[in-house]
Amino acid sequence: MARYSRSAGKDVKRAMKRRKSGKLKSGRGGKGGTVKSRKQAIAIGLSEARKKGKKVPKRKTAKRKTARKKTARKKR
């Protein structure tokens, strides 16, 4: 079974074209700088597809590293 819908792939393709022409912007409302990274363009295309309700897997969240508490041992 396919992970992404065909129309989601088209959204990514559209974002890649906008990146190449220098029209793809990052940040809310496109107020950030122009996107240079290929990976970032793909991420933007996928997030746009998600907003439209297309079949795209959920975003992977960063796993938190649990800080282990170091217990101080008393020297005898």
N, CA, C and O atoms as a DFTB+ gen file, in Angstrom:
304 C
 N C O
     1  1       0.841      -1.191       0.000
     2  2       0.000       0.000       0.000
     3  2       0.888       1.258       0.000
     4  3       1.902       1.315       0.696
     5  1       0.498       2.232      -0.770
     6  2       1.300       3.448      -0.918
     7  2       1.220       4.332       0.325
     8  3       0.165       4.470       0.945
     9  1       2.347       4.918       0.666
    10  2       2.383       5.806       1.825
    11  2       1.805       7.180       1.497
    12  3       1.073       7.770       2.291
    13  1       2.152       7.674       0.308
    14  2       1.714       9.001      -0.101
    15  2       0.753       8.886      -1.277
    16  3       0.894       8.003      -2.123
    17  1      -0.220       9.784      -1.321
    18  2      -1.133       9.797      -2.463
    19  2      -0.430      10.454      -3.653
    20  3       0.551      11.178      -3.483
    21  1      -0.936      10.195      -4.843
    22  2      -0.338      10.765      -6.053
    23  2      -0.444      12.289      -6.039
    24  3       0.461      12.992      -6.489
    25  1      -1.555      12.783      -5.520
    26  2      -1.747      14.242      -5.481
    27  2      -0.802      14.902      -4.480
    28  3      -0.438      16.066      -4.649
    29  1      -0.399      14.163      -3.430
    30  2       0.584      14.702      -2.476
    31  2       1.938      14.839      -3.156
    32  3       2.681      15.788      -2.905
    33  1       2.247      13.880      -4.019
    34  2       3.492      13.938      -4.791
    35  2       3.513      15.132      -5.722
    36  3       4.557      15.743      -5.948
    37  1       2.343      15.460      -6.262
    38  2       2.238      16.630      -7.147
    39  2       2.475      17.922      -6.369
    40  3       3.068      18.866      -6.891
    41  1       2.007      17.962      -5.111
    42  2       2.233      19.138      -4.267
    43  2       3.721      19.337      -3.998
    44  3       4.215      20.465      -3.992
    45  1       4.431      18.227      -3.774
    46  2       5.875      18.289      -3.540
    47  2       6.579      18.767      -4.807
    48  3       7.493      19.590      -4.756
    49  1       6.138      18.236      -5.937
    50  2       6.722      18.621      -7.226
    51  2       6.553      20.121      -7.468
    52  3       7.464      20.793      -7.952
    53  1       5.376      20.629      -7.123
    54  2       5.076      22.050      -7.285
    55  2       5.985      22.900      -6.393
    56  3       6.460      23.960      -6.800
    57  1       6.218      22.410      -5.161
    58  2       7.091      23.132      -4.230
    59  2       8.528      23.146      -4.741
    60  3       9.237      24.140      -4.587
    61  1       8.956      22.040      -5.351
    62  2      10.311      21.959      -5.903
    63  2      10.493      22.947      -7.062
    64  3      11.548      23.566      -7.207
    65  1       9.458      23.080      -7.874
    66  2       9.523      24.029      -8.993
    67  2       9.618      25.459      -8.472
    68  3      10.365      26.279      -9.005
    69  1       8.832      25.753      -7.398
    70  2       8.877      27.093      -6.811
    71  2      10.245      27.380      -6.215
    72  3      10.720      28.514      -6.256
    73  1      10.887      26.339      -5.655
    74  2      12.228      26.515      -5.090
    75  2      13.220      26.864      -6.188
    76  3      14.045      27.766      -6.039
    77  1      13.126      26.130      -7.300
    78  2      14.059      26.364      -8.408
    79  2      13.918      27.760      -8.991
    80  3      14.904      28.376      -9.397
    81  1      12.690      28.252      -9.029
    82  2      12.486      29.590      -9.584
    83  2      12.729      30.681      -8.544
    84  3      12.679      31.868      -8.865
    85  1      12.996      30.278      -7.288
    86  2      13.302      31.253      -6.231
    87  2      12.087      31.884      -5.609
    88  3      12.186      32.950      -5.000
    89  1      10.927      31.242      -5.750
    90  2       9.690      31.814      -5.216
    91  2       9.217      31.137      -3.938
    92  3       8.252      31.586      -3.320
    93  1       9.892      30.053      -3.532
    94  2       9.481      29.318      -2.331
    95  2      10.080      29.976      -1.097
    96  3      11.297      30.119      -0.984
    97  1       9.204      30.376      -0.168
    98  2       9.639      31.062       1.053
    99  2       9.390      30.177       2.262
   100  3       8.495      29.331       2.250
   101  1      10.183      30.376       3.301
   102  2      10.003      29.613       4.538
   103  2       9.356      30.491       5.594
   104  3       9.336      31.715       5.462
   105  1       8.830      29.874       6.636
   106  2       8.228      30.621       7.741
   107  2       6.750      30.863       7.539
   108  3       6.203      30.623       6.462
   109  1       6.106      31.347       8.603
   110  2       4.663      31.575       8.550
   111  2       4.317      32.709       7.603
   112  3       4.864      33.807       7.699
   113  1       3.408      32.429       6.695
   114  2       2.959      33.462       5.758
   115  2       4.001      33.786       4.705
   116  3       3.865      34.773       3.983
   117  1       5.046      32.964       4.607
   118  2       6.093      33.198       3.613
   119  2       6.924      34.434       3.880
   120  3       7.471      35.039       2.958
   121  1       7.020      34.814       5.174
   122  2       7.762      36.031       5.515
   123  2       9.254      35.780       5.725
   124  3      10.040      36.716       5.875
   125  1       9.629      34.500       5.733
   126  2      11.039      34.168       5.912
   127  2      11.811      34.324       4.612
   128  3      11.302      34.871       3.634
   129  1      13.042      33.839       4.616
   130  2      13.880      33.936       3.427
   131  2      13.510      32.890       2.395
   132  3      12.650      32.041       2.626
   133  1      14.177      32.967       1.250
   134  2      13.919      31.983       0.202
   135  2      14.560      30.655       0.576
   136  3      15.619      30.616       1.202
   137  1      13.911      29.580       0.189
   138  2      14.382      28.238       0.520
   139  2      15.455      27.825      -0.477
   140  3      15.253      27.898      -1.689
   141  1      16.599      27.391       0.044
   142  2      17.704      26.930      -0.802
   143  2      17.807      25.408      -0.761
   144  3      18.190      24.779      -1.747
   145  1      17.464      24.821       0.384
   146  2      17.631      23.392       0.603
   147  2      16.560      22.566      -0.096
   148  3      15.378      22.908      -0.085
   149  1      17.002      21.473      -0.702
   150  2      16.100      20.544      -1.383
   151  2      15.198      19.845      -0.366
   152  3      13.998      19.692      -0.592
   153  1      15.785      19.425       0.751
   154  2      15.033      18.737       1.804
   155  2      13.949      19.628       2.389
   156  3      12.839      19.174       2.668
   157  1      14.280      20.900       2.571
   158  2      13.311      21.838       3.133
   159  2      12.141      22.045       2.164
   160  3      10.993      22.181       2.588
   161  1      12.440      22.068       0.866
   162  2      11.387      22.230      -0.143
   163  2      10.437      21.036      -0.118
   164  3       9.224      21.199      -0.253
   165  1      10.992      19.836       0.055
   166  2      10.164      18.631       0.134
   167  2       9.278      18.685       1.371
   168  3       8.094      18.353       1.312
   169  1       9.862      19.105       2.495
   170  2       9.105      19.210       3.752
   171  2       7.958      20.207       3.626
   172  3       6.863      19.963       4.134
   173  1       8.200      21.312       2.961
   174  2       7.160      22.330       2.766
   175  2       6.047      21.771       1.881
   176  3       4.865      21.980       2.156
   177  1       6.427      21.060       0.822
   178  2       5.441      20.450      -0.074
   179  2       4.566      19.443       0.645
   180  3       3.356      19.395       0.423
   181  1       5.180      18.626       1.519
   182  2       4.421      17.634       2.276
   183  2       3.498      18.281       3.293
   184  3       2.374      17.822       3.495
   185  1       3.966      19.349       3.937
   186  2       3.114      20.020       4.924
   187  2       1.924      20.698       4.250
   188  3       0.831      20.750       4.814
   189  1       2.140      21.213       3.047
   190  2       1.025      21.805       2.290
   191  2      -0.001      20.735       1.920
   192  3      -1.208      20.976       1.961
   193  1       0.494      19.551       1.560
   194  2      -0.397      18.441       1.225
   195  2      -1.197      18.013       2.452
   196  3      -2.382      17.698       2.349
   197  1      -0.542      18.003       3.617
   198  2      -1.215      17.655       4.877
   199  2      -2.341      18.634       5.182
   200  3      -3.426      18.232       5.601
   201  1      -2.080      19.910       4.971
   202  2      -3.091      20.937       5.233
   203  2      -4.314      20.769       4.333
   204  3      -5.436      21.087       4.729
   205  1      -4.086      20.268       3.123
   206  2      -5.189      20.036       2.187
   207  2      -5.928      18.731       2.485
   208  3      -6.955      18.440       1.873
   209  1      -5.402      17.949       3.426
   210  2      -6.052      16.701       3.822
   211  2      -5.726      15.520       2.931
   212  3      -6.502      14.568       2.855
   213  1      -4.590      15.569       2.259
   214  2      -4.192      14.465       1.385
   215  2      -3.508      13.367       2.190
   216  3      -3.131      13.562       3.346
   217  1      -3.359      12.212       1.554
   218  2      -2.800      11.059       2.258
   219  2      -1.278      11.195       2.382
   220  3      -0.530      10.923       1.443
   221  1      -0.853      11.621       3.560
   222  2       0.562      11.789       3.885
   223  2       0.746      11.303       5.313
   224  3      -0.081      11.619       6.168
   225  1       1.809      10.539       5.607
   226  2       2.019      10.095       6.989
   227  2       2.236      11.269       7.936
   228  3       2.641      12.353       7.517
   229  1       1.962      11.040       9.218
   230  2       2.134      12.087      10.218
   231  2       3.594      12.490      10.328
   232  3       4.495      11.704      10.035
   233  1       3.812      13.723      10.752
   234  2       5.168      14.225      10.946
   235  2       5.870      13.450      12.038
   236  3       5.266      13.116      13.057
   237  1       7.131      13.166      11.830
   238  2       7.902      12.485      12.871
   239  2       8.328      13.526      13.890
   240  3       8.893      14.563      13.539
   241  1       8.051      13.240      15.157
   242  2       8.462      14.167      16.200
   243  2       9.815      13.747      16.736
   244  3      10.152      12.563      16.750
   245  1      10.570      14.703      17.167
   246  2      11.903      14.417      17.695
   247  2      11.777      13.650      19.006
   248  3      10.985      14.013      19.875
   249  1      12.556      12.602      19.136
   250  2      12.527      11.804      20.362
   251  2      13.378      12.496      21.415
   252  3      14.502      12.924      21.152
   253  1      12.818      12.594      22.605
   254  2      13.555      13.228      23.695
   255  2      14.503      12.228      24.322
   256  3      14.153      11.075      24.574
   257  1      15.693      12.694      24.561
   258  2      16.649      11.846      25.251
   259  2      16.447      12.066      26.739
   260  3      16.542      13.191      27.229
   261  1      16.170      10.998      27.444
   262  2      15.951      11.139      28.877
   263  2      17.299      11.239      29.579
   264  3      18.171      10.382      29.435
   265  1      17.431      12.287      30.322
   266  2      18.676      12.506      31.055
   267  2      18.692      11.604      32.275
   268  3      17.805      11.666      33.127
   269  1      19.702      10.774      32.345
   270  2      19.816       9.884      33.496
   271  2      20.425      10.643      34.651
   272  3      21.407      11.369      34.504
   273  1      19.814      10.454      35.799
   274  2      20.307      11.143      36.977
   275  2      21.542      10.423      37.501
   276  3      21.528       9.215      37.736
   277  1      22.587      11.180      37.675
   278  2      23.799      10.589      38.217
   279  2      23.770      10.761      39.724
   280  3      23.778      11.879      40.240
   281  1      23.737       9.654      40.406
   282  2      23.697       9.723      41.866
   283  2      25.119       9.734      42.394
   284  3      25.966       8.933      41.996
   285  1      25.348      10.650      43.288
   286  2      26.684      10.772      43.877
   287  2      26.827       9.681      44.953
   288  3      26.030       9.589      45.886
   289  1      27.848       8.882      44.788
   290  2      28.091       7.823      45.769
   291  2      29.068       8.313      46.805
   292  3      30.072       8.957      46.501
   293  1      28.747       7.991      48.030
   294  2      29.618       8.404      49.134
   295  2      30.825       7.469      49.208
   296  3      30.694       6.247      49.138
   297  1      31.993       8.076      49.352
   298  2      33.202       7.277      49.496
   299  2      33.402       6.916      50.964
   300  3      33.263       7.765      51.844
   301  1      33.730       5.652      51.220
   302  2      33.930       5.245      52.614
   303  2      35.371       5.041      52.911
   304  3      35.725       4.696      54.039
